[in-house]
Amino acid sequence: ILRELSALLGIFMKPAKKQGGDQSKLVDGLMQLLLQIRAESRKTKNFATADMIRNGLTAMKISIQDLKDGSTWELQE
């Protein structure tokens, strides 16, 4: 329960593991694309799509942090 509650603050999160070569670039590129789609959805007030992206990534143990300069992501364990 403590881990779930503290996930809101990012206390037990670890940075995403970087894999070598093309696979890492592919994953980073896909994540940036998803974050851009989500940002555009939020901008146009299409919150259903933005929430669907966040919920889908959360189900895959990927957390999104929304910052004033954009969003970042981390893989949770």
All heavy atoms as a GROMACS GRO file, in nm:
protein
  600
    1ILE      N    1   0.083  -0.119   0.000
    1ILE     CA    2   0.000   0.000   0.000
    1ILE      C    3   0.088   0.125   0.000
    1ILE      O    4   0.060   0.220  -0.070
    1ILE     CB    5  -0.096   0.000   0.122
    1ILE    CG1    6  -0.196  -0.115   0.108
    1ILE    CG2    7  -0.168   0.133   0.131
    1ILE    CD1    8  -0.285  -0.131   0.228
    2LEU      N    9   0.196   0.121   0.078
    2LEU     CA   10   0.287   0.235   0.084
    2LEU      C   11   0.346   0.266  -0.053
    2LEU      O   12   0.354   0.382  -0.093
    2LEU     CB   13   0.398   0.209   0.186
    2LEU     CG   14   0.501   0.320   0.202
    2LEU    CD1   15   0.435   0.449   0.249
    2LEU    CD2   16   0.607   0.277   0.303
    3ARG      N   17   0.385   0.163  -0.126
    3ARG     CA   18   0.441   0.185  -0.260
    3ARG      C   19   0.339   0.249  -0.353
    3ARG      O   20   0.370   0.339  -0.430
    3ARG     CB   21   0.490   0.054  -0.322
    3ARG     CG   22   0.622   0.010  -0.268
    3ARG     CD   23   0.671  -0.108  -0.352
    3ARG     NE   24   0.784  -0.171  -0.289
    3ARG     CZ   25   0.910  -0.137  -0.310
    3ARG    NH1   26   0.937  -0.041  -0.394
    3ARG    NH2   27   1.008  -0.199  -0.250
    4GLU      N   28   0.215   0.201  -0.348
    4GLU     CA   29   0.112   0.257  -0.434
    4GLU      C   30   0.084   0.403  -0.402
    4GLU      O   31   0.072   0.486  -0.491
    4GLU     CB   32  -0.016   0.174  -0.423
    4GLU     CG   33  -0.003   0.036  -0.482
    4GLU     CD   34  -0.126  -0.049  -0.459
    4GLU    OE1   35  -0.233   0.008  -0.427
    4GLU    OE2   36  -0.115  -0.172  -0.472
    5LEU      N   37   0.074   0.434  -0.274
    5LEU     CA   38   0.048   0.572  -0.234
    5LEU      C   39   0.166   0.663  -0.264
    5LEU      O   40   0.150   0.777  -0.305
    5LEU     CB   41   0.012   0.578  -0.086
    5LEU     CG   42  -0.118   0.509  -0.046
    5LEU    CD1   43  -0.137   0.512   0.104
    5LEU    CD2   44  -0.236   0.575  -0.116
    6SER      N   45   0.287   0.613  -0.244
    6SER     CA   46   0.405   0.696  -0.266
    6SER      C   47   0.437   0.711  -0.415
    6SER      O   48   0.515   0.798  -0.453
    6SER     CB   49   0.526   0.639  -0.193
    6SER     OG   50   0.557   0.512  -0.242
    7ALA      N   51   0.375   0.629  -0.499
    7ALA     CA   52   0.397   0.642  -0.644
    7ALA      C   53   0.351   0.779  -0.693
    7ALA      O   54   0.405   0.832  -0.789
    7ALA     CB   55   0.324   0.532  -0.718
    8LEU      N   56   0.254   0.837  -0.625
    8LEU     CA   57   0.209   0.971  -0.662
    8LEU      C   58   0.322   1.073  -0.650
    8LEU      O   59   0.329   1.169  -0.725
    8LEU     CB   60   0.092   1.014  -0.574
    8LEU     CG   61  -0.036   0.934  -0.589
    8LEU    CD1   62  -0.136   0.974  -0.484
    8LEU    CD2   63  -0.094   0.954  -0.728
    9LEU      N   64   0.411   1.051  -0.556
    9LEU     CA   65   0.523   1.142  -0.534
    9LEU      C   66   0.650   1.094  -0.604
    9LEU      O   67   0.750   1.164  -0.605
    9LEU     CB   68   0.551   1.157  -0.384
    9LEU     CG   69   0.435   1.213  -0.301
    9LEU    CD1   70   0.470   1.208  -0.154
    9LEU    CD2   71   0.403   1.354  -0.345
   10GLY      N   72   0.647   0.974  -0.658
   10GLY     CA   73   0.763   0.921  -0.728
   10GLY      C   74   0.874   0.874  -0.637
   10GLY      O   75   0.989   0.868  -0.676
   11ILE      N   76   0.842   0.838  -0.515
   11ILE     CA   77   0.944   0.802  -0.417
   11ILE      C   78   1.015   0.672  -0.453
   11ILE      O   79   1.137   0.664  -0.444
   11ILE     CB   80   0.882   0.791  -0.275
   11ILE    CG1   81   0.835   0.930  -0.231
   11ILE    CG2   82   0.981   0.733  -0.176
   11ILE    CD1   83   0.759   0.930  -0.102
   12PHE      N   84   0.943   0.570  -0.496
   12PHE     CA   85   1.004   0.440  -0.522
   12PHE      C   86   1.032   0.416  -0.670
   12PHE      O   87   1.060   0.305  -0.710
   12PHE     CB   88   0.916   0.328  -0.468
   12PHE     CG   89   0.910   0.324  -0.318
   12PHE    CD1   90   0.793   0.356  -0.251
   12PHE    CD2   91   1.021   0.292  -0.244
   12PHE    CE1   92   0.787   0.353  -0.114
   12PHE    CE2   93   1.016   0.289  -0.106
   12PHE     CZ   94   0.899   0.321  -0.040
   13MET      N   95   1.025   0.519  -0.751
   13MET     CA   96   1.049   0.502  -0.894
   13MET      C   97   1.198   0.502  -0.924
   13MET      O   98   1.276   0.571  -0.860
   13MET     CB   99   0.984   0.615  -0.973
   13MET     CG  100   0.836   0.608  -0.975
   13MET     SD  101   0.776   0.735  -1.083
   13MET     CE  102   0.628   0.779  -0.998
   14LYS      N  103   1.234   0.424  -1.023
   14LYS     CA  104   1.371   0.421  -1.070
   14LYS      C  105   1.371   0.470  -1.214
   14LYS      O  106   1.274   0.450  -1.286
   14LYS     CB  107   1.426   0.279  -1.062
   14LYS     CG  108   1.438   0.229  -0.921
   14LYS     CD  109   1.498   0.091  -0.917
   14LYS     CE  110   1.506   0.044  -0.771
   14LYS     NZ  111   1.559  -0.091  -0.763
   15PRO      N  112   1.479   0.532  -1.258
   15PRO     CA  113   1.484   0.578  -1.396
   15PRO      C  114   1.473   0.462  -1.494
   15PRO      O  115   1.510   0.350  -1.462
   15PRO     CB  116   1.620   0.646  -1.409
   15PRO     CG  117   1.685   0.637  -1.277
   15PRO     CD  118   1.599   0.561  -1.184
   16ALA      N  119   1.420   0.492  -1.610
   16ALA     CA  120   1.407   0.390  -1.714
   16ALA      C  121   1.544   0.335  -1.750
   16ALA      O  122   1.641   0.408  -1.762
   16ALA     CB  123   1.339   0.448  -1.837
   17LYS      N  124   1.549   0.204  -1.764
   17LYS     CA  125   1.676   0.142  -1.801
   17LYS      C  126   1.701   0.168  -1.948
   17LYS      O  127   1.615   0.145  -2.033
   17LYS     CB  128   1.669  -0.009  -1.774
   17LYS     CG  129   1.656  -0.042  -1.628
   17LYS     CD  130   1.648  -0.192  -1.608
   17LYS     CE  131   1.630  -0.222  -1.461
   17LYS     NZ  132   1.609  -0.364  -1.437
   18LYS      N  133   1.818   0.214  -1.978
   18LYS     CA  134   1.855   0.242  -2.116
   18LYS      C  135   1.914   0.117  -2.176
   18LYS      O  136   2.005   0.057  -2.122
   18LYS     CB  137   1.956   0.357  -2.123
   18LYS     CG  138   1.904   0.487  -2.068
   18LYS     CD  139   1.795   0.542  -2.156
   18LYS     CE  140   1.746   0.675  -2.100
   18LYS     NZ  141   1.638   0.730  -2.175
   19GLN      N  142   1.859   0.076  -2.288
   19GLN     CA  143   1.912  -0.040  -2.359
   19GLN      C  144   2.002   0.011  -2.470
   19GLN      O  145   1.991   0.124  -2.514
   19GLN     CB  146   1.798  -0.123  -2.416
   19GLN     CG  147   1.705  -0.175  -2.308
   19GLN     CD  148   1.586  -0.246  -2.368
   19GLN    OE1  149   1.574  -0.257  -2.489
   19GLN    NE2  150   1.499  -0.294  -2.284
   20GLY      N  151   2.090  -0.070  -2.514
   20GLY     CA  152   2.186  -0.027  -2.614
   20GLY      C  153   2.128  -0.019  -2.754
   20GLY      O  154   2.029  -0.081  -2.787
   21GLY      N  155   2.189   0.064  -2.835
   21GLY     CA  156   2.167   0.067  -2.978
   21GLY      C  157   2.032   0.114  -3.024
   21GLY      O  158   1.969   0.200  -2.965
   22ASP      N  159   1.989   0.053  -3.135
   22ASP     CA  160   1.868   0.095  -3.204
   22ASP      C  161   1.742   0.074  -3.122
   22ASP      O  162   1.647   0.151  -3.132
   22ASP     CB  163   1.855   0.020  -3.336
   22ASP     CG  164   1.964   0.057  -3.435
   22ASP    OD1  165   2.017   0.170  -3.424
   22ASP    OD2  166   1.997  -0.025  -3.522
   23GLN      N  167   1.738  -0.030  -3.040
   23GLN     CA  168   1.619  -0.057  -2.960
   23GLN      C  169   1.592   0.056  -2.862
   23GLN      O  170   1.478   0.097  -2.845
   23GLN     CB  171   1.634  -0.190  -2.885
   23GLN     CG  172   1.506  -0.233  -2.817
   23GLN     CD  173   1.517  -0.370  -2.754
   23GLN    OE1  174   1.625  -0.421  -2.736
   23GLN    NE2  175   1.405  -0.428  -2.720
   24SER      N  176   1.696   0.110  -2.802
   24SER     CA  177   1.680   0.221  -2.708
   24SER      C  178   1.627   0.344  -2.781
   24SER      O  179   1.539   0.414  -2.732
   24SER     CB  180   1.814   0.252  -2.642
   24SER     OG  181   1.802   0.365  -2.558
   25LYS      N  182   1.681   0.372  -2.900
   25LYS     CA  183   1.635   0.487  -2.978
   25LYS      C  184   1.490   0.470  -3.020
   25LYS      O  185   1.412   0.565  -3.021
   25LYS     CB  186   1.724   0.505  -3.101
   25LYS     CG  187   1.863   0.554  -3.068
   25LYS     CD  188   1.946   0.567  -3.194
   25LYS     CE  189   2.089   0.605  -3.160
   25LYS     NZ  190   2.173   0.612  -3.279
   26LEU      N  191   1.453   0.347  -3.054
   26LEU     CA  192   1.316   0.319  -3.093
   26LEU      C  193   1.220   0.343  -2.977
   26LEU      O  194   1.118   0.411  -2.992
   26LEU     CB  195   1.303   0.175  -3.143
   26LEU     CG  196   1.161   0.130  -3.179
   26LEU    CD1  197   1.105   0.212  -3.295
   26LEU    CD2  198   1.160  -0.019  -3.212
   27VAL      N  199   1.253   0.289  -2.860
   27VAL     CA  200   1.168   0.306  -2.743
   27VAL      C  201   1.157   0.454  -2.706
   27VAL      O  202   1.048   0.505  -2.682
   27VAL     CB  203   1.221   0.224  -2.623
   27VAL    CG1  204   1.148   0.260  -2.495
   27VAL    CG2  205   1.209   0.075  -2.651
   28ASP      N  206   1.270   0.524  -2.704
   28ASP     CA  207   1.267   0.667  -2.671
   28ASP      C  208   1.183   0.745  -2.772
   28ASP      O  209   1.104   0.832  -2.734
   28ASP     CB  210   1.409   0.724  -2.666
   28ASP     CG  211   1.486   0.678  -2.543
   28ASP    OD1  212   1.421   0.639  -2.442
   28ASP    OD2  213   1.609   0.683  -2.546
   29GLY      N  214   1.197   0.712  -2.900
   29GLY     CA  215   1.120   0.780  -3.003
   29GLY      C  216   0.970   0.755  -2.990
   29GLY      O  217   0.888   0.847  -3.003
   30LEU      N  218   0.934   0.630  -2.963
   30LEU     CA  219   0.792   0.596  -2.945
   30LEU      C  220   0.733   0.665  -2.822
   30LEU      O  221   0.620   0.714  -2.826
   30LEU     CB  222   0.775   0.445  -2.935
   30LEU     CG  223   0.798   0.367  -3.064
   30LEU    CD1  224   0.799   0.217  -3.036
   30LEU    CD2  225   0.693   0.403  -3.168
   31MET      N  226   0.810   0.669  -2.716
   31MET     CA  227   0.762   0.736  -2.594
   31MET      C  228   0.745   0.886  -2.618
   31MET      O  229   0.646   0.946  -2.574
   31MET     CB  230   0.856   0.710  -2.477
   31MET     CG  231   0.847   0.570  -2.421
   31MET     SD  232   0.681   0.523  -2.367
   31MET     CE  233   0.648   0.646  -2.243
   32GLN      N  234   0.838   0.948  -2.689
   32GLN     CA  235   0.825   1.090  -2.719
   32GLN      C  236   0.701   1.116  -2.806
   32GLN      O  237   0.630   1.215  -2.785
   32GLN     CB  238   0.952   1.143  -2.788
   32GLN     CG  239   1.072   1.148  -2.695
   32GLN     CD  240   1.045   1.224  -2.566
   32GLN    OE1  241   0.990   1.333  -2.568
   32GLN    NE2  242   1.083   1.165  -2.455
   33LEU      N  243   0.674   1.027  -2.901
   33LEU     CA  244   0.556   1.040  -2.984
   33LEU      C  245   0.429   1.031  -2.899
   33LEU      O  246   0.337   1.112  -2.913
   33LEU     CB  247   0.555   0.932  -3.093
   33LEU     CG  248   0.432   0.930  -3.184
   33LEU    CD1  249   0.416   1.060  -3.259
   33LEU    CD2  250   0.441   0.812  -3.279
   34LEU      N  251   0.422   0.933  -2.810
   34LEU     CA  252   0.306   0.920  -2.722
   34LEU      C  253   0.288   1.043  -2.634
   34LEU      O  254   0.176   1.091  -2.614
   34LEU     CB  255   0.319   0.795  -2.634
   34LEU     CG  256   0.284   0.663  -2.699
   34LEU    CD1  257   0.320   0.546  -2.608
   34LEU    CD2  258   0.136   0.659  -2.734
   35LEU      N  259   0.397   1.095  -2.582
   35LEU     CA  260   0.389   1.214  -2.497
   35LEU      C  261   0.343   1.336  -2.577
   35LEU      O  262   0.267   1.419  -2.526
   35LEU     CB  263   0.522   1.240  -2.428
   35LEU     CG  264   0.565   1.136  -2.325
   35LEU    CD1  265   0.702   1.171  -2.267
   35LEU    CD2  266   0.462   1.124  -2.213
   36GLN      N  267   0.386   1.346  -2.702
   36GLN     CA  268   0.341   1.456  -2.787
   36GLN      C  269   0.192   1.445  -2.819
   36GLN      O  270   0.120   1.545  -2.815
   36GLN     CB  271   0.421   1.459  -2.918
   36GLN     CG  272   0.562   1.505  -2.902
   36GLN     CD  273   0.642   1.490  -3.031
   36GLN    OE1  274   0.593   1.436  -3.131
   36GLN    NE2  275   0.765   1.538  -3.030
   37ILE      N  276   0.146   1.324  -2.848
   37ILE     CA  277   0.003   1.302  -2.875
   37ILE      C  278  -0.078   1.336  -2.750
   37ILE      O  279  -0.183   1.401  -2.758
   37ILE     CB  280  -0.023   1.158  -2.922
   37ILE    CG1  281   0.041   1.135  -3.058
   37ILE    CG2  282  -0.173   1.128  -2.926
   37ILE    CD1  283   0.044   0.990  -3.102
   38ARG      N  284  -0.029   1.294  -2.635
   38ARG     CA  285  -0.099   1.322  -2.510
   38ARG      C  286  -0.103   1.472  -2.482
   38ARG      O  287  -0.206   1.526  -2.443
   38ARG     CB  288  -0.032   1.248  -2.394
   38ARG     CG  289  -0.103   1.266  -2.264
   38ARG     CD  290  -0.045   1.175  -2.156
   38ARG     NE  291  -0.108   1.206  -2.030
   38ARG     CZ  292  -0.064   1.299  -1.947
   38ARG    NH1  293   0.045   1.367  -1.973
   38ARG    NH2  294  -0.128   1.324  -1.834
   39ALA      N  295   0.008   1.541  -2.505
   39ALA     CA  296   0.013   1.685  -2.482
   39ALA      C  297  -0.085   1.757  -2.574
   39ALA      O  298  -0.156   1.849  -2.532
   39ALA     CB  299   0.155   1.737  -2.503
   40GLU      N  300  -0.089   1.716  -2.700
   40GLU     CA  301  -0.183   1.778  -2.795
   40GLU      C  302  -0.327   1.749  -2.755
   40GLU      O  303  -0.413   1.836  -2.765
   40GLU     CB  304  -0.155   1.727  -2.936
   40GLU     CG  305  -0.238   1.793  -3.043
   40GLU     CD  306  -0.213   1.943  -3.057
   40GLU    OE1  307  -0.102   1.990  -3.027
   40GLU    OE2  308  -0.308   2.014  -3.097
   41SER      N  309  -0.353   1.628  -2.707
   41SER     CA  310  -0.488   1.593  -2.661
   41SER      C  311  -0.530   1.679  -2.543
   41SER      O  312  -0.644   1.727  -2.537
   41SER     CB  313  -0.494   1.445  -2.621
   41SER     OG  314  -0.469   1.363  -2.732
   42ARG      N  315  -0.438   1.701  -2.452
   42ARG     CA  316  -0.469   1.786  -2.336
   42ARG      C  317  -0.491   1.930  -2.380
   42ARG      O  318  -0.580   1.998  -2.330
   42ARG     CB  319  -0.357   1.778  -2.234
   42ARG     CG  320  -0.347   1.640  -2.168
   42ARG     CD  321  -0.230   1.629  -2.076
   42ARG     NE  322  -0.256   1.708  -1.956
   42ARG     CZ  323  -0.163   1.755  -1.876
   42ARG    NH1  324  -0.036   1.731  -1.900
   42ARG    NH2  325  -0.194   1.824  -1.769
   43LYS      N  326  -0.412   1.977  -2.476
   43LYS     CA  327  -0.423   2.114  -2.525
   43LYS      C  328  -0.559   2.139  -2.590
   43LYS      O  329  -0.618   2.245  -2.573
   43LYS     CB  330  -0.310   2.141  -2.624
   43LYS     CG  331  -0.306   2.280  -2.678
   43LYS     CD  332  -0.187   2.296  -2.772
   43LYS     CE  333  -0.186   2.433  -2.837
   43LYS     NZ  334  -0.074   2.446  -2.932
   44THR      N  335  -0.608   2.039  -2.664
   44THR     CA  336  -0.737   2.052  -2.731
   44THR      C  337  -0.852   2.003  -2.644
   44THR      O  338  -0.964   1.987  -2.693
   44THR     CB  339  -0.736   1.976  -2.865
   44THR    OG1  340  -0.711   1.837  -2.839
   44THR    CG2  341  -0.634   2.032  -2.960
   45LYS      N  342  -0.824   1.981  -2.516
   45LYS     CA  343  -0.923   1.938  -2.417
   45LYS      C  344  -0.986   1.802  -2.450
   45LYS      O  345  -1.101   1.774  -2.417
   45LYS     CB  346  -1.029   2.044  -2.395
   45LYS     CG  347  -0.971   2.175  -2.344
   45LYS     CD  348  -1.078   2.270  -2.304
   45LYS     CE  349  -1.022   2.406  -2.267
   45LYS     NZ  350  -0.936   2.411  -2.154
   46ASN      N  351  -0.910   1.717  -2.517
   46ASN     CA  352  -0.952   1.580  -2.544
   46ASN      C  353  -0.896   1.493  -2.431
   46ASN      O  354  -0.803   1.416  -2.450
   46ASN     CB  355  -0.901   1.534  -2.680
   46ASN     CG  356  -0.951   1.396  -2.717
   46ASN    OD1  357  -1.013   1.328  -2.638
   46ASN    ND2  358  -0.923   1.356  -2.840
   47PHE      N  359  -0.955   1.510  -2.314
   47PHE     CA  360  -0.903   1.445  -2.196
   47PHE      C  361  -0.921   1.294  -2.197
   47PHE      O  362  -0.845   1.222  -2.133
   47PHE     CB  363  -0.964   1.507  -2.070
   47PHE     CG  364  -0.932   1.653  -2.056
   47PHE    CD1  365  -1.031   1.748  -2.065
   47PHE    CD2  366  -0.801   1.694  -2.038
   47PHE    CE1  367  -1.000   1.884  -2.053
   47PHE    CE2  368  -0.769   1.829  -2.027
   47PHE     CZ  369  -0.869   1.923  -2.034
   48ALA      N  370  -1.019   1.244  -2.272
   48ALA     CA  371  -1.039   1.100  -2.280
   48ALA      C  372  -0.917   1.032  -2.343
   48ALA      O  373  -0.869   0.930  -2.294
   48ALA     CB  374  -1.166   1.068  -2.359
   49THR      N  375  -0.865   1.091  -2.451
   49THR     CA  376  -0.747   1.036  -2.516
   49THR      C  377  -0.624   1.049  -2.427
   49THR      O  378  -0.545   0.956  -2.413
   49THR     CB  379  -0.722   1.105  -2.652
   49THR    OG1  380  -0.836   1.082  -2.735
   49THR    CG2  381  -0.597   1.050  -2.720
   50ALA      N  382  -0.607   1.166  -2.365
   50ALA     CA  383  -0.493   1.188  -2.276
   50ALA      C  384  -0.495   1.088  -2.160
   50ALA      O  385  -0.391   1.030  -2.126
   50ALA     CB  386  -0.493   1.331  -2.224
   51ASP      N  387  -0.613   1.066  -2.104
   51ASP     CA  388  -0.626   0.970  -1.994
   51ASP      C  389  -0.602   0.827  -2.041
   51ASP      O  390  -0.542   0.746  -1.969
   51ASP     CB  391  -0.763   0.981  -1.928
   51ASP     CG  392  -0.781   1.109  -1.850
   51ASP    OD1  393  -0.680   1.177  -1.821
   51ASP    OD2  394  -0.897   1.143  -1.819
   52MET      N  395  -0.646   0.795  -2.161
   52MET     CA  396  -0.626   0.660  -2.215
   52MET      C  397  -0.477   0.632  -2.232
   52MET      O  398  -0.430   0.522  -2.199
   52MET     CB  399  -0.697   0.645  -2.349
   52MET     CG  400  -0.684   0.507  -2.410
   52MET     SD  401  -0.779   0.483  -2.562
   52MET     CE  402  -0.706   0.607  -2.668
   53ILE      N  403  -0.402   0.730  -2.279
   53ILE     CA  404  -0.258   0.713  -2.294
   53ILE      C  405  -0.193   0.694  -2.158
   53ILE      O  406  -0.114   0.601  -2.137
   53ILE     CB  407  -0.196   0.832  -2.370
   53ILE    CG1  408  -0.244   0.832  -2.515
   53ILE    CG2  409  -0.044   0.827  -2.363
   53ILE    CD1  410  -0.210   0.958  -2.591
   54ARG      N  411  -0.226   0.781  -2.062
   54ARG     CA  412  -0.168   0.769  -1.927
   54ARG      C  413  -0.204   0.635  -1.864
   54ARG      O  414  -0.118   0.566  -1.809
   54ARG     CB  415  -0.214   0.882  -1.837
   54ARG     CG  416  -0.158   0.870  -1.695
   54ARG     CD  417  -0.210   0.976  -1.601
   54ARG     NE  418  -0.146   1.103  -1.621
   54ARG     CZ  419  -0.028   1.138  -1.571
   54ARG    NH1  420   0.040   1.052  -1.499
   54ARG    NH2  421   0.021   1.257  -1.592
   55ASN      N  422  -0.330   0.595  -1.871
   55ASN     CA  423  -0.373   0.469  -1.809
   55ASN      C  424  -0.308   0.349  -1.875
   55ASN      O  425  -0.270   0.252  -1.807
   55ASN     CB  426  -0.525   0.458  -1.813
   55ASN     CG  427  -0.593   0.561  -1.727
   55ASN    OD1  428  -0.533   0.618  -1.635
   55ASN    ND2  429  -0.719   0.590  -1.756
   56GLY      N  430  -0.294   0.353  -2.006
   56GLY     CA  431  -0.229   0.243  -2.077
   56GLY      C  432  -0.083   0.229  -2.038
   56GLY      O  433  -0.033   0.119  -2.015
   57LEU      N  434  -0.014   0.342  -2.028
   57LEU     CA  435   0.126   0.339  -1.987
   57LEU      C  436   0.140   0.296  -1.841
   57LEU      O  437   0.232   0.221  -1.807
   57LEU     CB  438   0.192   0.475  -2.011
   57LEU     CG  439   0.208   0.515  -2.157
   57LEU    CD1  440   0.259   0.658  -2.168
   57LEU    CD2  441   0.299   0.419  -2.230
   58THR      N  442   0.049   0.342  -1.757
   58THR     CA  443   0.051   0.301  -1.616
   58THR      C  444   0.034   0.150  -1.603
   58THR      O  445   0.101   0.086  -1.522
   58THR     CB  446  -0.058   0.375  -1.536
   58THR    OG1  447  -0.033   0.516  -1.545
   58THR    CG2  448  -0.058   0.332  -1.391
   59ALA      N  449  -0.052   0.092  -1.685
   59ALA     CA  450  -0.073  -0.052  -1.684
   59ALA      C  451   0.054  -0.127  -1.724
   59ALA      O  452   0.076  -0.241  -1.682
   59ALA     CB  453  -0.188  -0.091  -1.776
   60MET      N  454   0.139  -0.062  -1.804
   60MET     CA  455   0.267  -0.122  -1.845
   60MET      C  456   0.380  -0.081  -1.751
   60MET      O  457   0.497  -0.100  -1.783
   60MET     CB  458   0.301  -0.080  -1.988
   60MET     CG  459   0.208  -0.140  -2.089
   60MET     SD  460   0.257  -0.100  -2.258
   60MET     CE  461   0.191   0.064  -2.276
   61LYS      N  462   0.344  -0.022  -1.636
   61LYS     CA  463   0.438   0.022  -1.534
   61LYS      C  464   0.531   0.133  -1.584
   61LYS      O  465   0.649   0.137  -1.552
   61LYS     CB  466   0.518  -0.096  -1.479
   61LYS     CG  467   0.429  -0.198  -1.412
   61LYS     CD  468   0.508  -0.296  -1.332
   61LYS     CE  469   0.409  -0.390  -1.268
   61LYS     NZ  470   0.451  -0.440  -1.144
   62ILE      N  471   0.474   0.223  -1.663
   62ILE     CA  472   0.545   0.342  -1.708
   62ILE      C  473   0.472   0.462  -1.651
   62ILE      O  474   0.350   0.476  -1.670
   62ILE     CB  475   0.548   0.350  -1.862
   62ILE    CG1  476   0.623   0.229  -1.919
   62ILE    CG2  477   0.611   0.481  -1.907
   62ILE    CD1  478   0.614   0.217  -2.069
   63SER      N  479   0.543   0.545  -1.579
   63SER     CA  480   0.479   0.662  -1.520
   63SER      C  481   0.517   0.787  -1.598
   63SER      O  482   0.626   0.796  -1.655
   63SER     CB  483   0.520   0.678  -1.374
   63SER     OG  484   0.658   0.706  -1.365
   64ILE      N  485   0.424   0.880  -1.601
   64ILE     CA  486   0.445   1.007  -1.670
   64ILE      C  487   0.447   1.117  -1.565
   64ILE      O  488   0.362   1.122  -1.477
   64ILE     CB  489   0.332   1.035  -1.771
   64ILE    CG1  490   0.328   0.927  -1.878
   64ILE    CG2  491   0.348   1.172  -1.833
   64ILE    CD1  492   0.211   0.941  -1.972
   65GLN      N  493   0.545   1.206  -1.577
   65GLN     CA  494   0.551   1.323  -1.491
   65GLN      C  495   0.530   1.446  -1.580
   65GLN      O  496   0.606   1.467  -1.676
   65GLN     CB  497   0.687   1.335  -1.420
   65GLN     CG  498   0.714   1.226  -1.318
   65GLN     CD  499   0.759   1.096  -1.381
   65GLN    OE1  500   0.836   1.096  -1.475
   65GLN    NE2  501   0.710   0.985  -1.330
   66ASP      N  502   0.426   1.522  -1.549
   66ASP     CA  503   0.398   1.643  -1.625
   66ASP      C  504   0.469   1.760  -1.558
   66ASP      O  505   0.446   1.790  -1.442
   66ASP     CB  506   0.247   1.669  -1.630
   66ASP     CG  507   0.175   1.562  -1.709
   66ASP    OD1  508   0.226   1.524  -1.815
   66ASP    OD2  509   0.068   1.518  -1.664
   67LEU      N  510   0.557   1.824  -1.635
   67LEU     CA  511   0.632   1.939  -1.588
   67LEU      C  512   0.591   2.060  -1.672
   67LEU      O  513   0.529   2.045  -1.776
   67LEU     CB  514   0.782   1.913  -1.601
   67LEU     CG  515   0.832   1.783  -1.539
   67LEU    CD1  516   0.976   1.756  -1.579
   67LEU    CD2  517   0.818   1.789  -1.388
   68LYS      N  518   0.629   2.180  -1.627
   68LYS     CA  519   0.589   2.298  -1.704
   68LYS      C  520   0.656   2.304  -1.841
   68LYS      O  521   0.603   2.364  -1.933
   68LYS     CB  522   0.615   2.426  -1.625
   68LYS     CG  523   0.760   2.459  -1.603
   68LYS     CD  524   0.772   2.590  -1.528
   68LYS     CE  525   0.918   2.627  -1.512
   68LYS     NZ  526   0.934   2.755  -1.447
   69ASP      N  527   0.771   2.239  -1.857
   69ASP     CA  528   0.841   2.238  -1.985
   69ASP      C  529   0.810   2.115  -2.069
   69ASP      O  530   0.873   2.093  -2.172
   69ASP     CB  531   0.992   2.247  -1.962
   69ASP     CG  532   1.034   2.378  -1.898
   69ASP    OD1  533   0.962   2.478  -1.919
   69ASP    OD2  534   1.136   2.380  -1.828
   70GLY      N  535   0.717   2.032  -2.027
   70GLY     CA  536   0.684   1.911  -2.100
   70GLY      C  537   0.672   1.793  -2.005
   70GLY      O  538   0.675   1.809  -1.884
   71SER      N  539   0.658   1.677  -2.061
   71SER     CA  540   0.641   1.556  -1.980
   71SER      C  541   0.763   1.466  -1.992
   71SER      O  542   0.831   1.466  -2.094
   71SER     CB  543   0.517   1.479  -2.026
   71SER     OG  544   0.401   1.557  -2.008
   72THR      N  545   0.787   1.390  -1.887
   72THR     CA  546   0.893   1.289  -1.887
   72THR      C  547   0.829   1.156  -1.848
   72THR      O  548   0.718   1.152  -1.800
   72THR     CB  549   1.006   1.324  -1.789
   72THR    OG1  550   0.952   1.328  -1.655
   72THR    CG2  551   1.071   1.457  -1.823
   73TRP      N  552   0.906   1.050  -1.868
   73TRP     CA  553   0.854   0.917  -1.834
   73TRP      C  554   0.962   0.837  -1.764
   73TRP      O  555   1.079   0.861  -1.781
   73TRP     CB  556   0.804   0.844  -1.959
   73TRP     CG  557   0.911   0.815  -2.060
   73TRP    CD1  558   0.961   0.900  -2.153
   73TRP    CD2  559   0.982   0.692  -2.075
   73TRP    NE1  560   1.058   0.839  -2.226
   73TRP    CE2  561   1.074   0.710  -2.181
   73TRP    CE3  562   0.980   0.569  -2.010
   73TRP    CZ2  563   1.159   0.610  -2.224
   73TRP    CZ3  564   1.065   0.470  -2.054
   73TRP    CH2  565   1.153   0.490  -2.159
   74GLU      N  566   0.915   0.743  -1.683
   74GLU     CA  567   1.004   0.652  -1.610
   74GLU      C  568   0.940   0.514  -1.604
   74GLU      O  569   0.820   0.503  -1.592
   74GLU     CB  570   1.030   0.701  -1.468
   74GLU     CG  571   1.112   0.825  -1.458
   74GLU     CD  572   1.136   0.866  -1.314
   74GLU    OE1  573   1.052   0.838  -1.228
   74GLU    OE2  574   1.241   0.926  -1.290
   75LEU      N  575   1.025   0.414  -1.608
   75LEU     CA  576   0.978   0.277  -1.594
   75LEU      C  577   0.981   0.242  -1.446
   75LEU      O  578   1.082   0.261  -1.378
   75LEU     CB  579   1.071   0.183  -1.671
   75LEU     CG  580   1.035   0.037  -1.675
   75LEU    CD1  581   0.899   0.018  -1.741
   75LEU    CD2  582   1.141  -0.041  -1.750
   76GLN      N  583   0.866   0.196  -1.395
   76GLN     CA  584   0.857   0.158  -1.254
   76GLN      C  585   0.889   0.010  -1.240
   76GLN      O  586   0.868  -0.067  -1.333
   76GLN     CB  587   0.717   0.184  -1.201
   76GLN     CG  588   0.676   0.326  -1.201
   76GLN     CD  589   0.533   0.343  -1.152
   76GLN    OE1  590   0.453   0.252  -1.160
   76GLN    NE2  591   0.505   0.459  -1.100
   77GLU      N  592   0.936  -0.027  -1.124
   77GLU     CA  593   0.959  -0.172  -1.098
   77GLU      C  594   0.856  -0.226  -1.005
   77GLU      O  595   0.792  -0.161  -0.934
   77GLU     CB  596   1.098  -0.192  -1.040
   77GLU     CG  597   1.202  -0.174  -1.146
   77GLU     CD  598   1.338  -0.220  -1.100
   77GLU    OE1  599   1.347  -0.306  -1.011
   77GLU    OE2  600   1.436  -0.171  -1.155
   0.00000   0.00000   0.00000
